[in-house]
């Protein structure tokens, strides 16, 4: 038993020293892990703030680009409507009224050169003649060989000078 007591008594200080070393080593690891965790958290916060700053800059840039894009779309639509307005040719109804007025002027000069009050009657008569001219074979020829309003006006002025 003395041998057993001797071996336990000599083993106990070594065991205590080993446990103390392991506790100290464990505490050091905990401290290192806490400092690493703190460094990771700080790095994470720094990266979050950097990402937030980048997102704000990108958002401002995207907003400016979106405003410019909307402005360009609005200008494009305005230009498109302007072009379509400028490309618009006079319709048949406008040309019809023009031909009626020209015919009325011709009739006025032929029948009543001094009486401008007869304009309304001459206008109605010219409109009747133009409407009558739209039915039959002559309208087909007129559609194929259109006379421009300038030629009609020149013809009416020259017919006046001949009289």
OpenMM code with the backbone's topology and positions (N, CA, C; nanometers):
from openmm import Vec3, app, unit

residues = "UNK UNK UNK UNK UNK UNK UNK UNK UNK UNK UNK UNK UNK UNK UNK UNK UNK UNK UNK UNK UNK UNK UNK UNK UNK UNK UNK UNK UNK UNK UNK UNK UNK UNK UNK UNK UNK UNK UNK UNK UNK UNK UNK UNK UNK UNK UNK UNK UNK UNK UNK UNK UNK UNK UNK UNK UNK UNK UNK UNK UNK UNK UNK UNK UNK UNK UNK UNK UNK UNK UNK UNK UNK UNK UNK UNK UNK UNK UNK UNK UNK UNK UNK UNK UNK UNK UNK UNK UNK UNK UNK UNK UNK UNK UNK UNK UNK UNK UNK UNK UNK UNK UNK UNK UNK UNK UNK UNK UNK UNK UNK UNK UNK UNK UNK UNK UNK UNK UNK UNK UNK UNK UNK UNK UNK UNK UNK UNK UNK UNK UNK UNK UNK UNK UNK UNK UNK UNK UNK UNK UNK UNK UNK UNK UNK UNK UNK UNK UNK UNK UNK UNK UNK UNK UNK UNK UNK UNK UNK UNK UNK UNK UNK".split()
positions = [
    Vec3(0.0785, -0.1158, 0.0000),
    Vec3(0.0000, 0.0000, 0.0000),
    Vec3(0.0849, 0.1253, 0.0000),
    Vec3(0.1959, 0.1106, 0.0557),
    Vec3(0.2874, 0.2224, 0.0524),
    Vec3(0.3273, 0.2529, -0.0924),
    Vec3(0.3400, 0.1534, -0.1657),
    Vec3(0.3750, 0.1729, -0.3060),
    Vec3(0.2621, 0.2455, -0.3808),
    Vec3(0.1464, 0.2065, -0.3471),
    Vec3(0.0309, 0.2681, -0.4102),
    Vec3(0.0179, 0.4129, -0.3640),
    Vec3(0.0389, 0.4378, -0.2361),
    Vec3(0.0310, 0.5725, -0.1813),
    Vec3(0.1431, 0.6574, -0.2377),
    Vec3(0.2583, 0.5968, -0.2513),
    Vec3(0.3704, 0.6702, -0.3066),
    Vec3(0.3451, 0.7089, -0.4518),
    Vec3(0.2900, 0.6215, -0.5240),
    Vec3(0.2662, 0.6492, -0.6637),
    Vec3(0.1540, 0.7526, -0.6822),
    Vec3(0.0504, 0.7517, -0.5981),
    Vec3(-0.0586, 0.8492, -0.6086),
    Vec3(-0.0083, 0.9842, -0.5619),
    Vec3(0.0695, 0.9857, -0.4544),
    Vec3(0.1179, 1.1128, -0.4030),
    Vec3(0.2176, 1.1754, -0.5001),
    Vec3(0.2943, 1.0962, -0.5680),
    Vec3(0.3879, 1.1523, -0.6641),
    Vec3(0.3172, 1.1865, -0.7970),
    Vec3(0.2094, 1.1223, -0.8235),
    Vec3(0.1335, 1.1469, -0.9457),
    Vec3(0.0427, 1.2689, -0.9351),
    Vec3(-0.0048, 1.2956, -0.8158),
    Vec3(-0.0991, 1.4045, -0.7932),
    Vec3(-0.0400, 1.5409, -0.8292),
    Vec3(0.0809, 1.5760, -0.7897),
    Vec3(0.1323, 1.7069, -0.8307),
    Vec3(0.1487, 1.7175, -0.9821),
    Vec3(0.1886, 1.6111, -1.0486),
    Vec3(0.2017, 1.6134, -1.1950),
    Vec3(0.0662, 1.6313, -1.2628),
    Vec3(-0.0334, 1.5647, -1.2077),
    Vec3(-0.1688, 1.5765, -1.2609),
    Vec3(-0.2225, 1.7183, -1.2425),
    Vec3(-0.1973, 1.7759, -1.1263),
    Vec3(-0.2439, 1.9119, -1.0967),
    Vec3(-0.1729, 2.0115, -1.1898),
    Vec3(-0.0436, 1.9923, -1.2084),
    Vec3(0.0328, 2.0818, -1.2966),
    Vec3(-0.0196, 2.0676, -1.4408),
    Vec3(-0.0497, 1.9502, -1.4850),
    Vec3(-0.1015, 1.9280, -1.6206),
    Vec3(-0.2390, 1.9900, -1.6403),
    Vec3(-0.3246, 1.9750, -1.5369),
    Vec3(-0.4579, 2.0357, -1.5448),
    Vec3(-0.4458, 2.1880, -1.5473),
    Vec3(-0.3559, 2.2420, -1.4667),
    Vec3(-0.3363, 2.3883, -1.4660),
    Vec3(-0.2870, 2.4374, -1.6024),
    Vec3(-0.1892, 2.3650, -1.6598),
    Vec3(-0.1407, 2.4028, -1.7934),
    Vec3(-0.2527, 2.3961, -1.8980),
    Vec3(-0.3337, 2.2943, -1.8894),
    Vec3(-0.4436, 2.2827, -1.9863),
    Vec3(-0.5476, 2.3920, -1.9658),
    Vec3(-0.5751, 2.4314, -1.8424),
    Vec3(-0.6698, 2.5415, -1.8157),
    Vec3(-0.6126, 2.6721, -1.8692),
    Vec3(-0.4846, 2.6963, -1.8457),
    Vec3(-0.4200, 2.8183, -1.8945),
    Vec3(-0.4227, 2.8189, -2.0481),
    Vec3(-0.3904, 2.7055, -2.1078),
    Vec3(-0.3925, 2.6956, -2.2532),
    Vec3(-0.5342, 2.7186, -2.3078),
    Vec3(-0.6322, 2.6636, -2.2417),
    Vec3(-0.7725, 2.6803, -2.2819),
    Vec3(-0.8151, 2.8269, -2.2707),
    Vec3(-0.7761, 2.8965, -2.1664),
    Vec3(-0.8085, 3.0389, -2.1466),
    Vec3(-0.7421, 3.1227, -2.2560),
    Vec3(-0.6172, 3.0890, -2.2893),
    Vec3(-0.5483, 3.1613, -2.3960),
    Vec3(-0.6206, 3.1435, -2.5309),
    Vec3(-0.6655, 3.0217, -2.5566),
    Vec3(-0.7393, 2.9979, -2.6806),
    Vec3(-0.8700, 3.0773, -2.6831),
    Vec3(-0.9385, 3.0815, -2.5691),
    Vec3(-1.0634, 3.1598, -2.5609),
    Vec3(-1.0362, 3.3081, -2.5872),
    Vec3(-0.9299, 3.3599, -2.5316),
    Vec3(-0.8956, 3.5012, -2.5508),
    Vec3(-0.8626, 3.5273, -2.6978),
    Vec3(-0.7839, 3.4367, -2.7597),
    Vec3(-0.7501, 3.4519, -2.9016),
    Vec3(-0.8751, 3.4440, -2.9885),
    Vec3(-0.9638, 3.3498, -2.9567),
    Vec3(-1.0875, 3.3370, -3.0340),
    Vec3(-1.1750, 3.4611, -3.0209),
    Vec3(-1.1811, 3.5184, -2.8988),
    Vec3(-1.2589, 3.6410, -2.8796),
    Vec3(-1.1996, 3.7555, -2.9603),
    Vec3(-1.0681, 3.7659, -2.9620),
    Vec3(-1.0050, 3.8750, -3.0377),
    Vec3(-1.0264, 3.8530, -3.1882),
    Vec3(-1.0205, 3.7252, -3.2338),
    Vec3(-1.0480, 3.6972, -3.3744),
    Vec3(-1.1934, 3.7297, -3.4082),
    Vec3(-1.2845, 3.6899, -3.3220),
    Vec3(-1.4262, 3.7193, -3.3450),
    Vec3(-1.4489, 3.8708, -3.3508),
    Vec3(-1.3848, 3.9419, -3.2595),
    Vec3(-1.3986, 4.0877, -3.2593),
    Vec3(-1.3452, 4.1454, -3.3904),
    Vec3(-1.2314, 4.0929, -3.4382),
    Vec3(-1.1739, 4.1407, -3.5644),
    Vec3(-1.2672, 4.1076, -3.6804),
    Vec3(-1.3279, 3.9894, -3.6793),
    Vec3(-1.4223, 3.9515, -3.7850),
    Vec3(-1.5465, 4.0404, -3.7844),
    Vec3(-1.5968, 4.0695, -3.6655),
    Vec3(-1.7152, 4.1559, -3.6545),
    Vec3(-1.6818, 4.2962, -3.7047),
    Vec3(-1.5652, 4.3477, -3.6685),
    Vec3(-1.5234, 4.4804, -3.7154),
    Vec3(-1.5075, 4.4813, -3.8676),
    Vec3(-1.4465, 4.3771, -3.9210),
    Vec3(-1.4300, 4.3660, -4.0657),
    Vec3(-1.5653, 4.3582, -4.1356),
    Vec3(-1.6563, 4.2824, -4.0761),
    Vec3(-1.7922, 4.2702, -4.1315),
    Vec3(-1.8627, 4.4058, -4.1311),
    Vec3(-1.8516, 4.4792, -4.0236),
    Vec3(-1.9133, 4.6124, -4.0163),
    Vec3(-1.8509, 4.7075, -4.1183),
    Vec3(-1.7207, 4.7010, -4.1339),
    Vec3(-1.6524, 4.7860, -4.2313),
    Vec3(-1.6984, 4.7508, -4.3733),
    Vec3(-1.7095, 4.6228, -4.4032),
    Vec3(-1.7551, 4.5809, -4.5361),
    Vec3(-1.9019, 4.6207, -4.5593),
    Vec3(-1.9828, 4.6107, -4.4530),
    Vec3(-2.1228, 4.6525, -4.4655),
    Vec3(-2.1329, 4.8017, -4.4951),
    Vec3(-2.0551, 4.8822, -4.4261),
    Vec3(-2.0600, 5.0271, -4.4501),
    Vec3(-2.0094, 5.0600, -4.5906),
    Vec3(-1.9051, 4.9893, -4.6348),
    Vec3(-1.8537, 5.0106, -4.7701),
    Vec3(-1.9584, 4.9713, -4.8746),
    Vec3(-2.0230, 4.8566, -4.8538),
    Vec3(-2.1277, 4.8117, -4.9454),
    Vec3(-2.2454, 4.9097, -4.9471),
    Vec3(-2.2819, 4.9611, -4.8305),
    Vec3(-2.3909, 5.0587, -4.8220),
    Vec3(-2.3556, 5.1861, -4.8988),
    Vec3(-2.2314, 5.2317, -4.8842),
    Vec3(-2.1870, 5.3517, -4.9571),
    Vec3(-2.1898, 5.3263, -5.1081),
    Vec3(-2.1432, 5.2090, -5.1509),
    Vec3(-2.1440, 5.1762, -5.2942),
    Vec3(-2.2869, 5.1687, -5.3479),
    Vec3(-2.3770, 5.1102, -5.2707),
    Vec3(-2.5166, 5.0996, -5.3147),
    Vec3(-2.5816, 5.2379, -5.3249),
    Vec3(-2.5503, 5.3276, -5.2319),
    Vec3(-2.6051, 5.4635, -5.2395),
    Vec3(-2.5521, 5.5362, -5.3628),
    Vec3(-2.4247, 5.5198, -5.3910),
    Vec3(-2.3666, 5.5835, -5.5100),
    Vec3(-2.4310, 5.5272, -5.6359),
    Vec3(-2.4462, 5.3961, -5.6408),
    Vec3(-2.5098, 5.3326, -5.7575),
    Vec3(-2.6547, 5.3764, -5.7713),
    Vec3(-2.7248, 5.3882, -5.6587),
    Vec3(-2.8654, 5.4309, -5.6633),
    Vec3(-2.8770, 5.5733, -5.7179),
    Vec3(-2.7883, 5.6622, -5.6748),
    Vec3(-2.7912, 5.7988, -5.7257),
    Vec3(-2.7603, 5.8009, -5.8757),
    Vec3(-2.6617, 5.7221, -5.9179),
    Vec3(-2.6285, 5.7152, -6.0597),
    Vec3(-2.7430, 5.6572, -6.1414),
    Vec3(-2.8057, 5.5520, -6.0898),
    Vec3(-2.9199, 5.4912, -6.1600),
    Vec3(-3.0372, 5.5875, -6.1684),
    Vec3(-3.0586, 5.6631, -6.0621),
    Vec3(-3.1675, 5.7611, -6.0620),
    Vec3(-3.1420, 5.8698, -6.1660),
    Vec3(-3.0176, 5.9161, -6.1744),
    Vec3(-2.9845, 6.0177, -6.2744),
    Vec3(-3.0005, 5.9611, -6.4155),
    Vec3(-2.9568, 5.8375, -6.4360),
    Vec3(-2.9727, 5.7747, -6.5675),
    Vec3(-3.1199, 5.7552, -6.6020),
    Vec3(-3.2008, 5.7185, -6.5024),
    Vec3(-3.3443, 5.6991, -6.5265),
    Vec3(-3.4107, 5.8316, -6.5639),
    Vec3(-3.3727, 5.9398, -6.4960),
    Vec3(-3.4282, 6.0706, -6.5305),
    Vec3(-3.3888, 6.1101, -6.6729),
    Vec3(-3.2625, 6.0874, -6.7070),
    Vec3(-3.2164, 6.1206, -6.8416),
    Vec3(-3.2878, 6.0344, -6.9463),
    Vec3(-3.3084, 5.9070, -6.9152),
    Vec3(-3.3788, 5.8179, -7.0063),
    Vec3(-3.5234, 5.8633, -7.0259),
    Vec3(-3.5904, 5.9025, -6.9175),
    Vec3(-3.7273, 5.9528, -6.9293),
    Vec3(-3.7320, 6.0803, -7.0125),
    Vec3(-3.6335, 6.1675, -6.9916),
    Vec3(-3.6255, 6.2919, -7.0691),
    Vec3(-3.6067, 6.2610, -7.2181),
    Vec3(-3.5170, 6.1662, -7.2471),
    Vec3(-3.4924, 6.1285, -7.3863),
    Vec3(-3.6163, 6.0651, -7.4496),
    Vec3(-3.6879, 5.9835, -7.3725),
    Vec3(-3.8117, 5.9234, -7.4246),
    Vec3(-3.9156, 6.0302, -7.4548),
    Vec3(-3.9284, 6.1269, -7.3639),
    Vec3(-4.0246, 6.2350, -7.3840),
    Vec3(-3.9881, 6.3164, -7.5084),
    Vec3(-3.8586, 6.3471, -7.5236),
    Vec3(-3.8141, 6.4232, -7.6391),
    Vec3(-3.8343, 6.3418, -7.7672),
    Vec3(-3.8080, 6.2125, -7.7599),
    Vec3(-3.8264, 6.1251, -7.8758),
    Vec3(-3.9734, 6.1226, -7.9176),
    Vec3(-4.0624, 6.1129, -7.8205),
    Vec3(-4.2060, 6.1114, -7.8526),
    Vec3(-4.2494, 6.2452, -7.9123),
    Vec3(-4.1975, 6.3562, -7.8596),
    Vec3(-4.2300, 6.4878, -7.9156),
    Vec3(-4.1803, 6.4985, -8.0596),
    Vec3(-4.0584, 6.4518, -8.0831),
    Vec3(-4.0045, 6.4575, -8.2191),
    Vec3(-4.0830, 6.3664, -8.3131),
    Vec3(-4.1223, 6.2494, -8.2630),
    Vec3(-4.2001, 6.1575, -8.3464),
    Vec3(-4.3336, 6.2207, -8.3856),
    Vec3(-4.4010, 6.2855, -8.2893),
    Vec3(-4.5291, 6.3487, -8.3220),
    Vec3(-4.5083, 6.4675, -8.4159),
    Vec3(-4.3986, 6.5412, -8.3992),
    Vec3(-4.3694, 6.6529, -8.4890),
    Vec3(-4.3438, 6.6026, -8.6303),
    Vec3(-4.2674, 6.4954, -8.6416),
    Vec3(-4.2388, 6.4392, -8.7742),
    Vec3(-4.3662, 6.3897, -8.8398),
    Vec3(-4.4511, 6.3218, -8.7632),
    Vec3(-4.5751, 6.2718, -8.8231),
    Vec3(-4.6653, 6.3873, -8.8648),
    Vec3(-4.6645, 6.4969, -8.7904),
    Vec3(-4.7431, 6.6137, -8.8287),
    Vec3(-4.6870, 6.6771, -8.9557),
    Vec3(-4.5539, 6.6846, -8.9633),
    Vec3(-4.4925, 6.7455, -9.0807),
    Vec3(-4.5068, 6.6568, -9.2046),
    Vec3(-4.5130, 6.5251, -9.1855),
    Vec3(-4.5282, 6.4350, -9.2984),
    Vec3(-4.6713, 6.4287, -9.3493),
    Vec3(-4.7629, 6.4751, -9.2684),
    Vec3(-4.9046, 6.4622, -9.3034),
    Vec3(-4.9354, 6.5406, -9.4307),
    Vec3(-4.9956, 6.4742, -9.5242),
    Vec3(-5.0331, 6.5371, -9.6506),
    Vec3(-5.1774, 6.5831, -9.6394),
    Vec3(-5.2150, 6.6826, -9.7205),
    Vec3(-5.3543, 6.7279, -9.7119),
    Vec3(-5.4482, 6.6147, -9.7524),
    Vec3(-5.5581, 6.6030, -9.6818),
    Vec3(-5.6539, 6.4972, -9.7086),
    Vec3(-5.7419, 6.5301, -9.8278),
    Vec3(-5.8225, 6.4328, -9.8636),
    Vec3(-5.9115, 6.4516, -9.9785),
    Vec3(-6.0103, 6.5651, -9.9525),
    Vec3(-6.0568, 6.5757, -9.8283),
    Vec3(-6.1547, 6.6807, -9.7989),
    Vec3(-6.0934, 6.8199, -9.8153),
    Vec3(-5.9670, 6.8362, -9.7757),
    Vec3(-5.9007, 6.9663, -9.7913),
    Vec3(-5.8785, 6.9981, -9.9388),
    Vec3(-5.8345, 6.8975, -10.0138),
    Vec3(-5.8163, 6.9194, -10.1574),
    Vec3(-5.9503, 6.9485, -10.2254),
    Vec3(-6.0552, 6.8817, -10.1814),
    Vec3(-6.1885, 6.9049, -10.2370),
    Vec3(-6.2318, 7.0506, -10.2141),
    Vec3(-6.2125, 7.0990, -10.0932),
    Vec3(-6.2485, 7.2377, -10.0624),
    Vec3(-6.1641, 7.3331, -10.1460),
    Vec3(-6.0364, 7.3004, -10.1614),
    Vec3(-5.9494, 7.3852, -10.2425),
    Vec3(-5.9978, 7.3901, -10.3874),
    Vec3(-6.0318, 7.2758, -10.4441),
    Vec3(-6.0814, 7.2724, -10.5811),
    Vec3(-6.2145, 7.3462, -10.5939),
    Vec3(-6.3003, 7.3327, -10.4929),
    Vec3(-6.4289, 7.4033, -10.4950),
    Vec3(-6.4059, 7.5537, -10.4945),
    Vec3(-6.3150, 7.6009, -10.4087),
    Vec3(-6.2873, 7.7444, -10.4032),
    Vec3(-6.2277, 7.7938, -10.5344),
    Vec3(-6.1380, 7.7167, -10.5916),
    Vec3(-6.0782, 7.7582, -10.7181),
    Vec3(-6.1836, 7.7657, -10.8287),
    Vec3(-6.2697, 7.6660, -10.8339),
    Vec3(-6.3759, 7.6663, -10.9355),
    Vec3(-6.4712, 7.7841, -10.9131),
    Vec3(-6.4994, 7.8133, -10.7845),
    Vec3(-6.5866, 7.9265, -10.7534),
    Vec3(-6.5229, 8.0584, -10.7968),
    Vec3(-6.3937, 8.0694, -10.7778),
    Vec3(-6.3243, 8.1917, -10.8205),
    Vec3(-6.3290, 8.2034, -10.9722),
    Vec3(-6.3067, 8.0930, -11.0412),
    Vec3(-6.3146, 8.0946, -11.1877),
    Vec3(-6.4534, 8.1387, -11.2334),
    Vec3(-6.5553, 8.0816, -11.1732),
    Vec3(-6.6916, 8.1189, -11.2113),
    Vec3(-6.7212, 8.2646, -11.1788),
    Vec3(-6.6703, 8.3112, -11.0666),
    Vec3(-6.6925, 8.4500, -11.0258),
    Vec3(-6.6300, 8.5443, -11.1271),
    Vec3(-6.5076, 8.5147, -11.1697),
    Vec3(-6.4431, 8.6013, -11.2680),
    Vec3(-6.5127, 8.5945, -11.4033),
    Vec3(-6.5645, 8.4773, -11.4387),
    Vec3(-6.6303, 8.4629, -11.5679),
    Vec3(-6.7665, 8.5310, -11.5701),
    Vec3(-6.8459, 8.5089, -11.4682),
    Vec3(-6.9838, 8.5570, -11.4687),
    Vec3(-6.9997, 8.6969, -11.4100),
    Vec3(-6.9372, 8.7205, -11.2974),
    Vec3(-6.9603, 8.8461, -11.2251),
    Vec3(-6.8284, 8.9041, -11.1753),
    Vec3(-6.7515, 8.9623, -11.2604),
    Vec3(-6.6225, 9.0128, -11.2156),
    Vec3(-6.6336, 9.1291, -11.1169),
    Vec3(-6.7417, 9.2034, -11.1197),
    Vec3(-6.7513, 9.3206, -11.0331),
    Vec3(-6.8310, 9.2932, -10.9068),
    Vec3(-6.8981, 9.1827, -10.8973),
    Vec3(-6.9863, 9.1582, -10.7832),
    Vec3(-6.9312, 9.0473, -10.6935),
    Vec3(-6.8679, 9.0871, -10.5878),
    Vec3(-6.8145, 8.9868, -10.4948),
    Vec3(-6.9218, 8.9306, -10.4026),
    Vec3(-7.0384, 8.9940, -10.4049),
    Vec3(-7.1474, 8.9425, -10.3201),
    Vec3(-7.2044, 8.8133, -10.3757),
    Vec3(-7.1729, 8.7825, -10.4971),
    Vec3(-7.2227, 8.6607, -10.5584),
    Vec3(-7.1352, 8.5400, -10.5209),
    Vec3(-7.0419, 8.5632, -10.4336),
    Vec3(-6.9467, 8.4587, -10.3961),
    Vec3(-7.0163, 8.3346, -10.3411),
    Vec3(-7.1107, 8.3520, -10.2559),
    Vec3(-7.1771, 8.2369, -10.1940),
    Vec3(-7.2479, 8.1522, -10.2987),
    Vec3(-7.3182, 8.2142, -10.3889),
    Vec3(-7.3858, 8.1393, -10.4943),
    Vec3(-7.2877, 8.0680, -10.5845),
    Vec3(-7.1819, 8.1372, -10.6205),
    Vec3(-7.0807, 8.0765, -10.7055),
    Vec3(-7.0131, 7.9604, -10.6337),
    Vec3(-6.9937, 7.9742, -10.5057),
    Vec3(-6.9327, 7.8672, -10.4270),
    Vec3(-7.0215, 7.7432, -10.4267),
    Vec3(-7.1508, 7.7631, -10.4090),
    Vec3(-7.2445, 7.6492, -10.4115),
    Vec3(-7.2474, 7.5849, -10.5494),
    Vec3(-7.2473, 7.6687, -10.6526),
    Vec3(-7.2489, 7.6156, -10.7886),
    Vec3(-7.1213, 7.5373, -10.8179),
    Vec3(-7.0089, 7.5881, -10.7735),
    Vec3(-6.8815, 7.5197, -10.7950),
    Vec3(-6.8779, 7.3876, -10.7188),
    Vec3(-6.9299, 7.3893, -10.5994),
    Vec3(-6.9342, 7.2651, -10.5209),
    Vec3(-7.0216, 7.1617, -10.5901),
    Vec3(-7.1325, 7.2067, -10.6460),
    Vec3(-7.2215, 7.1150, -10.7186),
    Vec3(-7.1492, 7.0572, -10.8407),
    Vec3(-7.0767, 7.1418, -10.9119),
    Vec3(-7.0044, 7.0947, -11.0305),
    Vec3(-6.8925, 6.9979, -10.9937),
    Vec3(-6.8235, 7.0257, -10.8846),
    Vec3(-6.7161, 6.9363, -10.8398),
    Vec3(-6.7752, 6.8031, -10.7953),
    Vec3(-6.8854, 6.8054, -10.7224),
    Vec3(-6.9503, 6.6803, -10.6815),
    Vec3(-6.9982, 6.6016, -10.8026),
    Vec3(-7.0514, 6.6727, -10.9014),
    Vec3(-7.0957, 6.6071, -11.0245),
    Vec3(-6.9763, 6.5474, -11.0988),
    Vec3(-6.8619, 6.6130, -11.0893),
    Vec3(-6.7427, 6.5658, -11.1587),
    Vec3(-6.6823, 6.4423, -11.0917),
    Vec3(-6.7224, 6.4131, -10.9710),
    Vec3(-6.6696, 6.2965, -10.9004),
    Vec3(-6.7377, 6.1672, -10.9418),
    Vec3(-6.8395, 6.1742, -11.0204),
    Vec3(-6.9070, 6.0516, -11.0628),
    Vec3(-6.8853, 6.0334, -11.2130),
    Vec3(-6.8533, 5.9110, -11.2543),
    Vec3(-6.8361, 5.8823, -11.3965),
    Vec3(-6.6926, 5.8557, -11.4346),
    Vec3(-6.6659, 5.8744, -11.5630),
    Vec3(-6.5358, 5.8416, -11.6203),
    Vec3(-6.4321, 5.9515, -11.5930),
    Vec3(-6.4762, 6.0766, -11.5876),
    Vec3(-6.3831, 6.1880, -11.5650),
    Vec3(-6.3115, 6.1786, -11.4303),
    Vec3(-6.3789, 6.1410, -11.3239),
    Vec3(-6.3055, 6.1314, -11.1965),
    Vec3(-6.1921, 6.0292, -11.2021),
    Vec3(-6.2129, 5.9218, -11.2774),
    Vec3(-6.1070, 5.8233, -11.2902),
    Vec3(-5.9847, 5.8852, -11.3576),
    Vec3(-6.0073, 5.9613, -11.4624),
    Vec3(-5.8961, 6.0283, -11.5304),
    Vec3(-5.8313, 6.1331, -11.4400),
    Vec3(-5.9122, 6.2031, -11.3631),
    Vec3(-5.8565, 6.3052, -11.2743),
    Vec3(-5.7740, 6.2426, -11.1626),
    Vec3(-5.8125, 6.1216, -11.1174),
    Vec3(-5.7341, 6.0543, -11.0144),
    Vec3(-5.5995, 6.0093, -11.0698),
    Vec3(-5.6011, 5.9665, -11.1951),
    Vec3(-5.4756, 5.9231, -11.2563),
    Vec3(-5.3872, 6.0429, -11.2867),
    Vec3(-5.4448, 6.1465, -11.3473),
    Vec3(-5.3703, 6.2675, -11.3838),
    Vec3(-5.4172, 6.3821, -11.2967),
    Vec3(-5.3674, 6.3893, -11.1744),
    Vec3(-5.4102, 6.4943, -11.0820),
    Vec3(-5.3517, 6.6281, -11.1243),
    Vec3(-5.4362, 6.7309, -11.1232),
    Vec3(-5.3895, 6.8672, -11.1495),
    Vec3(-5.3607, 6.9302, -11.0146),
    Vec3(-5.2443, 6.9879, -11.0011),
    Vec3(-5.2113, 7.0489, -10.8734),
    Vec3(-5.2864, 7.1796, -10.8593),
    Vec3(-5.3102, 7.2236, -10.7369),
    Vec3(-5.3806, 7.3507, -10.7160),
    Vec3(-5.3092, 7.4698, -10.7782),
    Vec3(-5.1754, 7.4643, -10.7900),
    Vec3(-5.1020, 7.5755, -10.8507),
    Vec3(-5.1405, 7.5888, -10.9980),
    Vec3(-5.1497, 7.4757, -11.0679),
    Vec3(-5.1866, 7.4805, -11.2086),
    Vec3(-5.3294, 7.5307, -11.2274),
    Vec3(-5.4168, 7.4931, -11.1398),
    Vec3(-5.5552, 7.5385, -11.1490),
    Vec3(-5.5614, 7.6894, -11.1269),
    Vec3(-5.4880, 7.7384, -11.0259),
    Vec3(-5.4891, 7.8815, -10.9975),
    Vec3(-5.4283, 7.9588, -11.1151),
    Vec3(-5.3215, 7.9076, -11.1742),
    Vec3(-5.2602, 7.9749, -11.2889),
    Vec3(-5.3576, 7.9753, -11.4059),
    Vec3(-5.4272, 7.8654, -11.4245),
    Vec3(-5.5235, 7.8554, -11.5335),
    Vec3(-5.6357, 7.9575, -11.5141),
    Vec3(-5.6823, 7.9726, -11.3907),
    Vec3(-5.7911, 8.0677, -11.3660),
    Vec3(-5.7454, 8.2111, -11.3866),
    Vec3(-5.6219, 8.2421, -11.3501),
    Vec3(-5.5706, 8.3780, -11.3690),
    Vec3(-5.5489, 8.4036, -11.5175),
    Vec3(-5.4944, 8.3050, -11.5863),
    Vec3(-5.4698, 8.3258, -11.7300),
    Vec3(-5.6001, 8.3351, -11.8061),
    Vec3(-5.7031, 8.2619, -11.7655),
    Vec3(-5.8325, 8.2714, -11.8349),
    Vec3(-5.8949, 8.4097, -11.8129),
    Vec3(-5.8678, 8.4694, -11.6984),
    Vec3(-5.9188, 8.6041, -11.6692),
    Vec3(-5.8508, 8.7068, -11.7606),
    Vec3(-5.7201, 8.6910, -11.7786),
    Vec3(-5.6448, 8.7861, -11.8609),
    Vec3(-5.6842, 8.7750, -12.0083),
    Vec3(-5.7243, 8.6561, -12.0527),
    Vec3(-5.7613, 8.6370, -12.1927),
    Vec3(-5.8897, 8.7110, -12.2250),
    Vec3(-5.9769, 8.7261, -12.1288),
    Vec3(-6.1052, 8.7953, -12.1559),
    Vec3(-6.0808, 8.9397, -12.1652),
] * unit.nanometer
topology = app.Topology()
chain = topology.addChain("A")
for resn in residues:
    res = topology.addResidue(resn, chain)
    for name in ("N", "CA", "C"):
        topology.addAtom(name, app.Element.getBySymbol(name[0]), res)
